[in-house]
Amino acid sequence: DRASQQLLAGARQRLYGDRLELHAQGETNVSDSEANATDYPHRFRVGADYRLTARTKLFGEQEWAWGDDQD
């Protein structure tokens, strides 16, 4: 029997007439199980999308993850 308990949250904000979109997401374990920390590390991700034209979007994203067996 296996189970995981995680908390996930995210936010998104549009600026400059919806041309720029900023977003952030996070995940963390809320259980004490060591197996969950390995399988589901803590994660945090931020990014931005910028609409150049109606058909072209430029984007970038960065993610950090950490847990018992990884950095």
N, CA, C and O of each residue as an XYZ file, in Angstrom:
284
protein
N       0.856     -1.189      0.000
C       0.000      0.000      0.000
C       0.890      1.236      0.000
O       1.745      1.384      0.873
N       0.699      2.113     -0.958
C       1.492      3.338     -1.049
C       0.561      4.538     -1.190
O      -0.494      4.477     -1.822
N       0.996      5.615     -0.580
C       0.217      6.859     -0.671
C       1.181      8.034     -0.586
O       2.257      7.936      0.004
N       0.780      9.126     -1.177
C       1.574     10.357     -1.056
C       0.629     11.502     -0.736
O      -0.521     11.529     -1.176
N       1.133     12.431      0.029
C       0.357     13.610      0.394
C       1.171     14.828     -0.008
O       2.237     15.087      0.551
N       0.667     15.567     -0.970
C       1.376     16.731     -1.475
C       0.474     17.950     -1.454
O      -0.750     17.852     -1.544
N       1.111     19.088     -1.334
C       0.427     20.370     -1.439
C       0.948     21.037     -2.710
O       2.156     21.209     -2.875
N       0.043     21.406     -3.597
C       0.396     22.062     -4.850
C      -0.277     23.426     -4.898
O      -1.442     23.562     -4.521
N       0.454     24.437     -5.361
C      -0.104     25.783     -5.463
C       0.522     26.488     -6.664
O       1.655     26.201     -7.050
N      -0.225     27.401     -7.235
C       0.285     28.159     -8.366
C      -0.433     29.483     -8.495
O      -1.527     29.683     -7.966
N       0.216     30.381     -9.215
C      -0.372     31.701     -9.467
C       0.054     32.164    -10.852
O       1.108     31.780    -11.359
N      -0.788     32.995    -11.450
C      -0.538     33.512    -12.792
C      -1.034     34.952    -12.842
O      -2.108     35.264    -12.326
N      -0.253     35.822    -13.461
C      -0.646     37.233    -13.569
C      -0.342     37.726    -14.978
O       0.758     37.521    -15.492
N      -1.317     38.373    -15.594
C      -1.127     38.964    -16.925
C      -0.958     40.468    -16.780
O      -1.642     41.112    -15.984
N      -0.033     41.017    -17.565
C       0.290     42.441    -17.509
C       0.401     43.014    -18.918
O       0.452     42.270    -19.897
N       0.439     44.322    -19.012
C       0.666     45.043    -20.273
C      -0.292     44.597    -21.373
O       0.125     44.188    -22.457
N      -1.562     44.686    -21.075
C      -2.571     44.332    -22.071
C      -2.522     42.871    -22.459
O      -2.742     42.533    -23.622
N      -2.240     42.011    -21.520
C      -2.141     40.560    -21.716
C      -0.970     40.134    -22.603
O      -0.943     38.995    -23.068
N      -0.007     41.020    -22.846
C       1.174     40.638    -23.637
C       2.185     39.863    -22.799
O       2.878     38.990    -23.321
N       2.278     40.171    -21.505
C       3.222     39.504    -20.603
C       2.441     38.694    -19.580
O       1.489     39.186    -18.974
N       2.855     37.447    -19.397
C       2.227     36.592    -18.398
C       3.320     36.005    -17.505
O       4.238     35.344    -17.991
N       3.216     36.247    -16.211
C       4.152     35.710    -15.226
C       3.457     34.581    -14.480
O       2.267     34.678    -14.177
N       4.186     33.514    -14.181
C       3.562     32.415    -13.454
C       4.565     31.755    -12.521
O       5.773     31.782    -12.755
N       4.030     31.158    -11.455
C       4.832     30.447    -10.460
C       4.023     29.252     -9.958
O       2.804     29.327     -9.807
N       4.736     28.140     -9.702
C       4.101     26.936     -9.192
C       5.019     26.295     -8.159
O       6.242     26.354     -8.283
N       4.430     25.688     -7.151
C       5.212     25.002     -6.132
C       4.550     23.703     -5.723
O       3.326     23.575     -5.756
N       5.380     22.732     -5.335
C       4.910     21.449     -4.838
C       5.754     21.071     -3.631
O       6.974     21.239     -3.644
N       5.112     20.563     -2.595
C       5.847     20.104     -1.421
C       5.109     18.931     -0.795
O       3.887     18.823     -0.900
N       5.853     18.064     -0.152
C       5.270     16.924      0.556
C       4.802     17.367      1.933
O       5.456     18.171      2.597
N       3.672     16.835      2.349
C       3.167     17.140      3.682
C       3.151     15.898      4.556
O       2.690     15.944      5.696
N       3.658     14.773      4.019
C       3.763     13.556      4.825
C       5.217     13.351      5.231
O       6.120     13.962      4.659
N       5.440     12.496      6.214
C       6.782     12.229      6.721
C       7.453     11.054      6.029
O       8.569     10.684      6.393
N       6.805     10.468      5.048
C       7.349      9.293      4.384
C       8.619      9.637      3.618
O       8.626     10.559      2.802
N       9.692      8.899      3.880
C      10.966      9.138      3.195
C      10.868      8.765      1.718
O      11.519      9.385      0.877
N      10.057      7.752      1.396
C       9.884      7.349      0.000
C       9.247      8.468     -0.808
O       9.594      8.657     -1.974
N       8.329      9.210     -0.217
C       7.691     10.314     -0.931
C       8.683     11.420     -1.239
O       8.596     12.053     -2.291
N       9.626     11.661     -0.337
C      10.618     12.708     -0.565
C      11.515     12.355     -1.741
O      12.001     13.245     -2.438
N      11.739     11.068     -1.966
C      12.544     10.628     -3.101
C      11.733     10.667     -4.391
O      12.206     11.182     -5.404
N      10.525     10.131     -4.363
C       9.688     10.059     -5.562
C       9.103     11.409     -5.958
O       8.952     11.697     -7.146
N       8.778     12.226     -4.981
C       8.162     13.526     -5.226
C       8.950     14.602     -4.480
O       8.565     14.986     -3.375
N      10.030     15.088     -5.054
C      10.829     16.102     -4.346
C      10.074     17.429     -4.272
O       9.106     17.646     -5.000
N      10.524     18.299     -3.396
C       9.981     19.647     -3.335
C      10.374     20.351     -4.631
O      11.510     20.222     -5.087
N       9.449     21.088     -5.220
C       9.726     21.756     -6.489
C       9.173     23.174     -6.474
O       8.139     23.448     -5.866
N       9.883     24.070     -7.154
C       9.420     25.446     -7.329
C       9.786     25.867     -8.743
O      10.924     25.686     -9.176
N       8.814     26.435     -9.469
C       9.021     26.813    -10.866
C       8.467     28.212    -11.113
O       7.361     28.529    -10.676
N       9.227     29.044    -11.808
C       8.774     30.374    -12.213
C       9.008     30.519    -13.712
O       9.903     29.895    -14.282
N       8.189     31.350    -14.333
C       8.344     31.548    -15.766
C       7.640     32.802    -16.238
O       6.891     33.445    -15.503
N       7.909     33.124    -17.489
C       7.290     34.285    -18.118
C       7.039     33.969    -19.587
O       7.859     33.328    -20.244
N       5.902     34.425    -20.090
C       5.558     34.322    -21.507
C       5.352     35.738    -22.025
O       4.710     36.557    -21.368
N       5.893     36.024    -23.197
C       5.699     37.349    -23.801
C       5.194     37.156    -25.220
O       5.844     36.499    -26.033
N       4.026     37.734    -25.520
C       3.425     37.610    -26.840
C       4.034     38.651    -27.768
O       3.817     39.850    -27.595
N       4.792     38.190    -28.749
C       5.404     39.093    -29.732
C       4.389     39.524    -30.786
O       4.282     40.705    -31.114
N       3.647     38.550    -31.313
C       2.577     38.801    -32.277
C       1.397     37.907    -31.895
O       1.461     37.174    -30.909
N       0.337     37.972    -32.670
C      -0.831     37.139    -32.383
C      -0.502     35.645    -32.512
O      -1.188     34.809    -31.923
N       0.542     35.305    -33.278
C       0.885     33.901    -33.503
C       2.226     33.486    -32.918
O       2.614     32.324    -33.040
N       2.942     34.409    -32.286
C       4.283     34.111    -31.780
C       4.418     34.520    -30.322
O       4.080     35.639    -29.936
N       4.921     33.582    -29.520
C       5.110     33.833    -28.097
C       6.533     33.416    -27.716
O       7.014     32.366    -28.142
N       7.188     34.229    -26.928
C       8.510     33.939    -26.389
C       8.334     33.579    -24.921
O       7.612     34.266    -24.199
N       8.989     32.503    -24.469
C       8.801     32.096    -23.078
C      10.107     31.617    -22.469
O      11.027     31.203    -23.174
N      10.170     31.683    -21.153
C      11.298     31.165    -20.388
C      10.792     30.623    -19.072
O       9.791     31.093    -18.531
N      11.501     29.619    -18.561
C      11.062     28.987    -17.327
C      12.275     28.430    -16.582
O      13.228     27.951    -17.196
N      12.226     28.500    -15.252
C      13.282     27.957    -14.401
C      12.633     27.106    -13.315
O      11.622     27.497    -12.733
N      13.217     25.946    -13.048
C      12.686     25.053    -12.017
C      13.804     24.660    -11.056
O      14.931     24.384    -11.467
N      13.466     24.642     -9.772
C      14.358     24.161     -8.722
C      13.673     22.974     -8.057
O      12.464     22.995     -7.826
N      14.452     21.942     -7.751
C      13.915     20.774     -7.046
C      14.935     20.336     -6.008
O      16.142     20.413     -6.238
N      14.442     19.874     -4.861
C      15.338     19.385     -3.823
C      14.601     18.351     -2.996
O      13.385     18.421     -2.816
N      15.361     17.395     -2.498
C      14.803     16.327     -1.690
C      15.919     15.572     -0.999
O      17.068     16.013     -1.012
N      15.597     14.444     -0.397
C      16.582     13.667      0.336
C      17.704     13.149     -0.559
O      18.867     13.134     -0.156
N      17.354     12.724     -1.773
C      18.347     12.129     -2.671
C      18.697     12.995     -3.867
O      19.299     12.497     -4.819
N      18.347     14.258     -3.853
C      18.689     15.123     -4.988
C      18.771     16.569     -4.568
O      18.192     16.975     -3.561
N      19.496     17.340     -5.350
C      19.631     18.784     -5.172
C      19.337     19.459     -6.482
O      19.390     20.686     -6.569
